[in-house]
Amino acid sequence: MTTEWQPIETCPKEPYQGYLVYSQKDMFVAYWTEDDYGCEYNFWAVDDRKHGPYRIRGASITHWMPLPEAPK
């Protein structure tokens, strides 16, 4: 598994799999959402675990990298 930033176009869009994503000056743990209605409602989202998920707004996401493994 690589730990380098990669262009967002190369990111696997596995629904609800978290990735570290970069958008200009901001980094987020985000995931790709998909629904049964087609790509109109597919987007990168963040979730506050209370009211989310929320679509990432503002500058476009340009890069991604996998999240590290959780501590054991």
Backbone as XML, in Angstrom:
<?xml version="1.0"?>
<chain id="A" units="angstrom">
  <residue number="1" name="MET">
    <atom name="N" x="0.848" y="-1.173" z="0.000"/>
    <atom name="CA" x="0.000" y="0.000" z="0.000"/>
    <atom name="C" x="0.899" y="1.244" z="0.000"/>
  </residue>
  <residue number="2" name="THR">
    <atom name="N" x="0.609" y="2.147" z="-0.918"/>
    <atom name="CA" x="1.387" y="3.368" z="-1.009"/>
    <atom name="C" x="0.921" y="4.387" z="0.030"/>
  </residue>
  <residue number="3" name="THR">
    <atom name="N" x="1.841" y="5.216" z="0.494"/>
    <atom name="CA" x="1.493" y="6.272" z="1.445"/>
    <atom name="C" x="1.790" y="7.643" z="0.853"/>
  </residue>
  <residue number="4" name="GLU">
    <atom name="N" x="1.881" y="7.712" z="-0.445"/>
    <atom name="CA" x="2.122" y="8.972" z="-1.146"/>
    <atom name="C" x="0.805" y="9.545" z="-1.649"/>
  </residue>
  <residue number="5" name="TRP">
    <atom name="N" x="0.745" y="10.881" z="-1.763"/>
    <atom name="CA" x="-0.428" y="11.513" z="-2.369"/>
    <atom name="C" x="-0.527" y="11.095" z="-3.824"/>
  </residue>
  <residue number="6" name="GLN">
    <atom name="N" x="-1.750" y="10.812" z="-4.256"/>
    <atom name="CA" x="-2.005" y="10.393" z="-5.627"/>
    <atom name="C" x="-3.123" y="11.254" z="-6.213"/>
  </residue>
  <residue number="7" name="PRO">
    <atom name="N" x="-3.162" y="11.435" z="-7.529"/>
    <atom name="CA" x="-4.245" y="12.210" z="-8.145"/>
    <atom name="C" x="-5.601" y="11.584" z="-7.819"/>
  </residue>
  <residue number="8" name="ILE">
    <atom name="N" x="-6.582" y="12.409" z="-7.573"/>
    <atom name="CA" x="-7.910" y="11.919" z="-7.178"/>
    <atom name="C" x="-8.521" y="11.016" z="-8.241"/>
  </residue>
  <residue number="9" name="GLU">
    <atom name="N" x="-8.160" y="11.203" z="-9.495"/>
    <atom name="CA" x="-8.699" y="10.363" z="-10.569"/>
    <atom name="C" x="-8.322" y="8.896" z="-10.398"/>
  </residue>
  <residue number="10" name="THR">
    <atom name="N" x="-7.259" y="8.616" z="-9.635"/>
    <atom name="CA" x="-6.812" y="7.236" z="-9.446"/>
    <atom name="C" x="-7.422" y="6.581" z="-8.215"/>
  </residue>
  <residue number="11" name="CYS">
    <atom name="N" x="-8.202" y="7.318" z="-7.448"/>
    <atom name="CA" x="-8.768" y="6.780" z="-6.208"/>
    <atom name="C" x="-9.867" y="5.766" z="-6.501"/>
  </residue>
  <residue number="12" name="PRO">
    <atom name="N" x="-9.808" y="4.600" z="-5.857"/>
    <atom name="CA" x="-10.901" y="3.646" z="-6.026"/>
    <atom name="C" x="-12.154" y="4.214" z="-5.371"/>
  </residue>
  <residue number="13" name="LYS">
    <atom name="N" x="-13.263" y="4.137" z="-6.041"/>
    <atom name="CA" x="-14.507" y="4.687" z="-5.498"/>
    <atom name="C" x="-15.331" y="3.562" z="-4.893"/>
  </residue>
  <residue number="14" name="GLU">
    <atom name="N" x="-14.800" y="3.010" z="-3.808"/>
    <atom name="CA" x="-15.504" y="1.974" z="-3.075"/>
    <atom name="C" x="-16.424" y="2.680" z="-2.088"/>
  </residue>
  <residue number="15" name="PRO">
    <atom name="N" x="-17.725" y="2.494" z="-2.213"/>
    <atom name="CA" x="-18.655" y="3.218" z="-1.333"/>
    <atom name="C" x="-18.336" y="3.015" z="0.149"/>
  </residue>
  <residue number="16" name="TYR">
    <atom name="N" x="-18.303" y="4.119" z="0.869"/>
    <atom name="CA" x="-18.135" y="4.163" z="2.324"/>
    <atom name="C" x="-16.781" y="3.669" z="2.807"/>
  </residue>
  <residue number="17" name="GLN">
    <atom name="N" x="-15.799" y="3.612" z="1.937"/>
    <atom name="CA" x="-14.418" y="3.315" z="2.321"/>
    <atom name="C" x="-13.715" y="4.648" z="2.542"/>
  </residue>
  <residue number="18" name="GLY">
    <atom name="N" x="-13.166" y="4.888" z="3.730"/>
    <atom name="CA" x="-12.537" y="6.160" z="4.039"/>
    <atom name="C" x="-11.175" y="6.337" z="3.390"/>
  </residue>
  <residue number="19" name="TYR">
    <atom name="N" x="-10.902" y="7.569" z="2.976"/>
    <atom name="CA" x="-9.612" y="7.957" z="2.408"/>
    <atom name="C" x="-9.255" y="9.330" z="2.951"/>
  </residue>
  <residue number="20" name="LEU">
    <atom name="N" x="-7.978" y="9.644" z="3.005"/>
    <atom name="CA" x="-7.535" y="10.994" z="3.307"/>
    <atom name="C" x="-7.509" y="11.736" z="1.981"/>
  </residue>
  <residue number="21" name="VAL">
    <atom name="N" x="-8.245" y="12.841" z="1.891"/>
    <atom name="CA" x="-8.310" y="13.592" z="0.639"/>
    <atom name="C" x="-7.832" y="15.016" z="0.881"/>
  </residue>
  <residue number="22" name="TYR">
    <atom name="N" x="-7.331" y="15.643" z="-0.186"/>
    <atom name="CA" x="-6.761" y="16.980" z="-0.115"/>
    <atom name="C" x="-7.483" y="17.897" z="-1.090"/>
  </residue>
  <residue number="23" name="SER">
    <atom name="N" x="-7.833" y="19.096" z="-0.597"/>
    <atom name="CA" x="-8.526" y="20.091" z="-1.402"/>
    <atom name="C" x="-7.896" y="21.449" z="-1.107"/>
  </residue>
  <residue number="24" name="GLN">
    <atom name="N" x="-7.008" y="21.903" z="-1.950"/>
    <atom name="CA" x="-6.223" y="23.125" z="-1.777"/>
    <atom name="C" x="-5.492" y="23.101" z="-0.444"/>
  </residue>
  <residue number="25" name="LYS">
    <atom name="N" x="-5.980" y="23.783" z="0.590"/>
    <atom name="CA" x="-5.272" y="23.827" z="1.871"/>
    <atom name="C" x="-5.864" y="22.892" z="2.913"/>
  </residue>
  <residue number="26" name="ASP">
    <atom name="N" x="-6.933" y="22.201" z="2.595"/>
    <atom name="CA" x="-7.644" y="21.387" z="3.583"/>
    <atom name="C" x="-7.492" y="19.907" z="3.317"/>
  </residue>
  <residue number="27" name="MET">
    <atom name="N" x="-7.439" y="19.139" z="4.411"/>
    <atom name="CA" x="-7.438" y="17.684" z="4.332"/>
    <atom name="C" x="-8.643" y="17.172" z="5.107"/>
  </residue>
  <residue number="28" name="PHE">
    <atom name="N" x="-9.251" y="16.121" z="4.592"/>
    <atom name="CA" x="-10.423" y="15.522" z="5.211"/>
    <atom name="C" x="-10.307" y="14.010" z="5.160"/>
  </residue>
  <residue number="29" name="VAL">
    <atom name="N" x="-10.915" y="13.349" z="6.120"/>
    <atom name="CA" x="-11.178" y="11.928" z="5.963"/>
    <atom name="C" x="-12.542" y="11.878" z="5.303"/>
  </residue>
  <residue number="30" name="ALA">
    <atom name="N" x="-12.595" y="11.352" z="4.105"/>
    <atom name="CA" x="-13.823" y="11.371" z="3.317"/>
    <atom name="C" x="-14.063" y="10.000" z="2.717"/>
  </residue>
  <residue number="31" name="TYR">
    <atom name="N" x="-15.266" y="9.831" z="2.213"/>
    <atom name="CA" x="-15.613" y="8.589" z="1.518"/>
    <atom name="C" x="-16.527" y="8.909" z="0.355"/>
  </residue>
  <residue number="32" name="TRP">
    <atom name="N" x="-16.547" y="8.018" z="-0.608"/>
    <atom name="CA" x="-17.386" y="8.149" z="-1.800"/>
    <atom name="C" x="-18.757" y="7.578" z="-1.475"/>
  </residue>
  <residue number="33" name="THR">
    <atom name="N" x="-19.790" y="8.324" z="-1.783"/>
    <atom name="CA" x="-21.147" y="7.835" z="-1.558"/>
    <atom name="C" x="-21.761" y="7.427" z="-2.878"/>
  </residue>
  <residue number="34" name="GLU">
    <atom name="N" x="-22.576" y="6.424" z="-2.848"/>
    <atom name="CA" x="-23.324" y="5.994" z="-4.028"/>
    <atom name="C" x="-24.733" y="5.656" z="-3.598"/>
  </residue>
  <residue number="35" name="ASP">
    <atom name="N" x="-25.643" y="5.810" z="-4.523"/>
    <atom name="CA" x="-27.020" y="5.450" z="-4.249"/>
    <atom name="C" x="-27.561" y="4.606" z="-5.395"/>
  </residue>
  <residue number="36" name="ASP">
    <atom name="N" x="-28.808" y="4.280" z="-5.323"/>
    <atom name="CA" x="-29.428" y="3.439" z="-6.348"/>
    <atom name="C" x="-30.024" y="4.243" z="-7.492"/>
  </residue>
  <residue number="37" name="TYR">
    <atom name="N" x="-29.813" y="5.564" z="-7.497"/>
    <atom name="CA" x="-30.455" y="6.423" z="-8.489"/>
    <atom name="C" x="-29.516" y="6.857" z="-9.609"/>
  </residue>
  <residue number="38" name="GLY">
    <atom name="N" x="-28.275" y="6.420" z="-9.601"/>
    <atom name="CA" x="-27.340" y="6.825" z="-10.634"/>
    <atom name="C" x="-26.358" y="7.861" z="-10.114"/>
  </residue>
  <residue number="39" name="CYS">
    <atom name="N" x="-25.485" y="8.328" z="-10.977"/>
    <atom name="CA" x="-24.371" y="9.172" z="-10.547"/>
    <atom name="C" x="-24.782" y="10.580" z="-10.127"/>
  </residue>
  <residue number="40" name="GLU">
    <atom name="N" x="-26.020" y="10.988" z="-10.313"/>
    <atom name="CA" x="-26.441" y="12.334" z="-9.908"/>
    <atom name="C" x="-26.225" y="12.566" z="-8.416"/>
  </residue>
  <residue number="41" name="TYR">
    <atom name="N" x="-26.354" y="11.520" z="-7.617"/>
    <atom name="CA" x="-26.238" y="11.660" z="-6.171"/>
    <atom name="C" x="-24.963" y="11.039" z="-5.613"/>
  </residue>
  <residue number="42" name="ASN">
    <atom name="N" x="-23.992" y="10.790" z="-6.427"/>
    <atom name="CA" x="-22.714" y="10.257" z="-5.975"/>
    <atom name="C" x="-21.763" y="11.420" z="-5.721"/>
  </residue>
  <residue number="43" name="PHE">
    <atom name="N" x="-21.105" y="11.414" z="-4.544"/>
    <atom name="CA" x="-20.196" y="12.518" z="-4.222"/>
    <atom name="C" x="-19.259" y="12.124" z="-3.082"/>
  </residue>
  <residue number="44" name="TRP">
    <atom name="N" x="-18.182" y="12.897" z="-2.932"/>
    <atom name="CA" x="-17.272" y="12.741" z="-1.805"/>
    <atom name="C" x="-17.925" y="13.388" z="-0.598"/>
  </residue>
  <residue number="45" name="ALA">
    <atom name="N" x="-17.906" y="12.697" z="0.546"/>
    <atom name="CA" x="-18.606" y="13.183" z="1.733"/>
    <atom name="C" x="-17.749" y="13.033" z="2.981"/>
  </residue>
  <residue number="46" name="VAL">
    <atom name="N" x="-18.059" y="13.861" z="3.971"/>
    <atom name="CA" x="-17.523" y="13.733" z="5.324"/>
    <atom name="C" x="-18.722" y="13.503" z="6.234"/>
  </residue>
  <residue number="47" name="ASP">
    <atom name="N" x="-18.494" y="12.873" z="7.367"/>
    <atom name="CA" x="-19.595" y="12.554" z="8.271"/>
    <atom name="C" x="-19.195" y="12.933" z="9.688"/>
  </residue>
  <residue number="48" name="ASP">
    <atom name="N" x="-20.022" y="13.743" z="10.357"/>
    <atom name="CA" x="-19.739" y="14.120" z="11.743"/>
    <atom name="C" x="-20.330" y="13.125" z="12.739"/>
  </residue>
  <residue number="49" name="ARG">
    <atom name="N" x="-20.915" y="12.063" z="12.233"/>
    <atom name="CA" x="-21.519" y="10.990" z="13.026"/>
    <atom name="C" x="-22.720" y="11.459" z="13.846"/>
  </residue>
  <residue number="50" name="LYS">
    <atom name="N" x="-23.234" y="12.649" z="13.526"/>
    <atom name="CA" x="-24.442" y="13.147" z="14.177"/>
    <atom name="C" x="-25.476" y="13.561" z="13.143"/>
  </residue>
  <residue number="51" name="HIS">
    <atom name="N" x="-25.057" y="14.426" z="12.198"/>
    <atom name="CA" x="-25.993" y="14.991" z="11.234"/>
    <atom name="C" x="-25.611" y="14.714" z="9.786"/>
  </residue>
  <residue number="52" name="GLY">
    <atom name="N" x="-24.461" y="14.102" z="9.549"/>
    <atom name="CA" x="-23.955" y="13.900" z="8.197"/>
    <atom name="C" x="-24.585" y="12.707" z="7.534"/>
  </residue>
  <residue number="53" name="PRO">
    <atom name="N" x="-24.159" y="12.331" z="6.362"/>
    <atom name="CA" x="-22.969" y="12.824" z="5.672"/>
    <atom name="C" x="-23.222" y="14.154" z="4.958"/>
  </residue>
  <residue number="54" name="TYR">
    <atom name="N" x="-22.136" y="14.886" z="4.772"/>
    <atom name="CA" x="-22.179" y="16.162" z="4.076"/>
    <atom name="C" x="-21.288" y="16.106" z="2.848"/>
  </residue>
  <residue number="55" name="ARG">
    <atom name="N" x="-21.779" y="16.660" z="1.765"/>
    <atom name="CA" x="-20.968" y="16.790" z="0.553"/>
    <atom name="C" x="-19.827" y="17.762" z="0.846"/>
  </residue>
  <residue number="56" name="ILE">
    <atom name="N" x="-18.616" y="17.432" z="0.396"/>
    <atom name="CA" x="-17.493" y="18.365" z="0.536"/>
    <atom name="C" x="-17.705" y="19.494" z="-0.453"/>
  </residue>
  <residue number="57" name="ARG">
    <atom name="N" x="-17.745" y="20.710" z="0.051"/>
    <atom name="CA" x="-17.999" y="21.887" z="-0.787"/>
    <atom name="C" x="-16.722" y="22.704" z="-0.913"/>
  </residue>
  <residue number="58" name="GLY">
    <atom name="N" x="-16.744" y="23.657" z="-1.810"/>
    <atom name="CA" x="-15.587" y="24.520" z="-2.008"/>
    <atom name="C" x="-14.711" y="23.991" z="-3.122"/>
  </residue>
  <residue number="59" name="ALA">
    <atom name="N" x="-13.414" y="24.133" z="-2.913"/>
    <atom name="CA" x="-12.448" y="23.727" z="-3.930"/>
    <atom name="C" x="-12.537" y="22.222" z="-4.186"/>
  </residue>
  <residue number="60" name="SER">
    <atom name="N" x="-12.264" y="21.838" z="-5.388"/>
    <atom name="CA" x="-12.311" y="20.421" z="-5.773"/>
    <atom name="C" x="-11.219" y="19.631" z="-5.084"/>
  </residue>
  <residue number="61" name="ILE">
    <atom name="N" x="-11.532" y="18.388" z="-4.805"/>
    <atom name="CA" x="-10.537" y="17.477" z="-4.255"/>
    <atom name="C" x="-9.564" y="17.132" z="-5.367"/>
  </residue>
  <residue number="62" name="THR">
    <atom name="N" x="-8.278" y="17.234" z="-5.067"/>
    <atom name="CA" x="-7.264" y="16.994" z="-6.095"/>
    <atom name="C" x="-6.424" y="15.752" z="-5.844"/>
  </residue>
  <residue number="63" name="HIS">
    <atom name="N" x="-6.276" y="15.329" z="-4.576"/>
    <atom name="CA" x="-5.400" y="14.206" z="-4.260"/>
    <atom name="C" x="-6.010" y="13.347" z="-3.152"/>
  </residue>
  <residue number="64" name="TRP">
    <atom name="N" x="-5.486" y="12.135" z="-3.039"/>
    <atom name="CA" x="-5.936" y="11.212" z="-2.006"/>
    <atom name="C" x="-4.791" y="10.312" z="-1.577"/>
  </residue>
  <residue number="65" name="MET">
    <atom name="N" x="-4.947" y="9.678" z="-0.420"/>
    <atom name="CA" x="-4.072" y="8.603" z="0.011"/>
    <atom name="C" x="-4.864" y="7.709" z="0.955"/>
  </residue>
  <residue number="66" name="PRO">
    <atom name="N" x="-4.472" y="6.443" z="1.063"/>
    <atom name="CA" x="-5.184" y="5.543" z="1.971"/>
    <atom name="C" x="-4.978" y="5.968" z="3.418"/>
  </residue>
  <residue number="67" name="LEU">
    <atom name="N" x="-5.946" y="5.652" z="4.246"/>
    <atom name="CA" x="-5.792" y="5.891" z="5.683"/>
    <atom name="C" x="-4.827" y="4.867" z="6.265"/>
  </residue>
  <residue number="68" name="PRO">
    <atom name="N" x="-4.090" y="5.257" z="7.296"/>
    <atom name="CA" x="-3.222" y="4.263" z="7.940"/>
    <atom name="C" x="-4.069" y="3.243" z="8.700"/>
  </residue>
  <residue number="69" name="GLU">
    <atom name="N" x="-3.470" y="2.133" z="9.037"/>
    <atom name="CA" x="-4.181" y="1.142" z="9.840"/>
    <atom name="C" x="-4.367" y="1.685" z="11.238"/>
  </residue>
  <residue number="70" name="ALA">
    <atom name="N" x="-5.430" y="1.271" z="11.899"/>
    <atom name="CA" x="-5.696" y="1.690" z="13.276"/>
    <atom name="C" x="-4.677" y="1.055" z="14.217"/>
  </residue>
  <residue number="71" name="PRO">
    <atom name="N" x="-4.392" y="1.705" z="15.349"/>
    <atom name="CA" x="-3.465" y="1.095" z="16.312"/>
    <atom name="C" x="-4.027" y="-0.210" z="16.861"/>
  </residue>
  <residue number="72" name="LYS">
    <atom name="N" x="-3.125" y="-1.088" z="17.235"/>
    <atom name="CA" x="-3.561" y="-2.386" z="17.772"/>
    <atom name="C" x="-3.520" y="-2.358" z="19.276"/>
  </residue>
</chain>
